[in-house]
Amino acid sequence: MNNRQLFLQHVAQTSDAPLALEIVKAEGMYMWDADGKKYLDLIAGISVCNVGHCHPKVVKAIQDQAQQYMHLLVYGEFVQSPQVSFAKQLTDRLPNQLNCVYFTNSGAEAVEGSMKLAKRFTGRTNIAAFNRSYHGSTQGALSILGDEYWRNAFRPLLPGIQHLEYNSFDSLDQITEHTAAVIAESVQAEGGVNLPNLAWMKALREKCTATGTLLILDEVQCGLGRNGTLWAFEQLGIVPDILILGKALGGGMPLGAFISSKEIMWSLTNTPVLGHITTFGGHPVNCAAGLAGFQALLEEELVPQVKAKEQVFLQHLKHPAIKSVRSLGLMMAIELESFEINKKTIDYCIAHGVVTDWFLFASECMRIAPPLIITEEEIIAACKIICEGLDVVTK
């Protein structure tokens, strides 16, 4: 049996129709399959590879740290320099009240940790989230995920969860003194890049403050420069009580984090002691990789280029079949008439060397979220293939 057959036989599948591309190499903007075919990556492993695949500084950091030490002990007991250095780099570039980092293995685990933290600190049990929101697939994260189609098969889920309408001022009335936390995506990614109303976001912040509710912002997909600022909430005029990061945080390695104030985070240290623990969270090799990726992001000044690159996409994504393009930086959704048209166009793009995808809650939309290193020439070439695919599919 070849690798593709073994993959289908022995690796657990998430759908009955995986792409099943056998990638043997990835570097920068590109991936290569076992036949030597080259693919331009327009989704960065779903917003993971912000500095590109196998950035040389990230690879070196991994190699160097692996030679020093790997796993030592469960999270939090030993002083591990990659964790300390990365936490310092992150908090130096965050508002003063976001000064304490808890590293996890993934974004979903960071969501779980933030929910526990909010309950522990406030002494409350109710959590509010939003329809068409995505926060991960673990039991707690699934409980707050904002789409019944994805939740229903796994009930019963956590009690005390409310689902509100994103950008609805009326929904804010449901946040009360019984609400431990409100968790929102700074930009609703899987909803097809739903942008927040700035006045509503400020009203949400004010309502949380007035009721003693913690505001949690999930920037797992949109953090680390994707939207044109280092943190998307910088463009919203608010600061969360807890910030959730993942995906791009590890520079290509598995890493997540929830970040809050020292005061709030300290509540996990007592009653009970070890209120939140993880074996591999903040793994030293992954933190070393994340730190190197973060430094590359800053040193190569990738974030200030994002808005200009967004405009190049918008200038060249012109086709009668495109109903709209929603974007904030290099997080984009191309809205088409249906999932069928979208899927056929995606298949055309992949066949012609451009990897893209669709959104969980907006299957009629094509996902554009490339590594931030993408060039203007690569953008134009990708847009040309997308438009050619739409020509073929809709003729």
ABEGO torsion letter per residue (X at the ends): XBAAAAAAAABBBABABBAGBBBABBBEABBBBAAGBBBBBAAGGGGABAAEBGBAAAAAAAAAAAAABBBABBBGABBBAAAAAAAAAAAAABBAABABBBBBABAAAAAAAAAAAAAAAAGBABBBBBBGBBAEABAAAAAABABAAAAAAAOBBBBGBBBBBBGBAAAAAABBAABABBBBBABBAAAGGBBBBAAAAAAAAAAAAAAGBBBBBBAAAABGGAAGBABAAAAAGBBBABBBBBGAAAGGBBBBBBBBBAAAAAAAABOBBGABBBAABGBAAAAAAAAAAAAAAAAAGAAAAAAAAAAAAAAABBBAABABBBBBEABBBBBBABAAAAAAAAAAAAAAGBBBBBBAABAABBBBBBBAABBAAAAAAAAAAAAAAAAAAAX
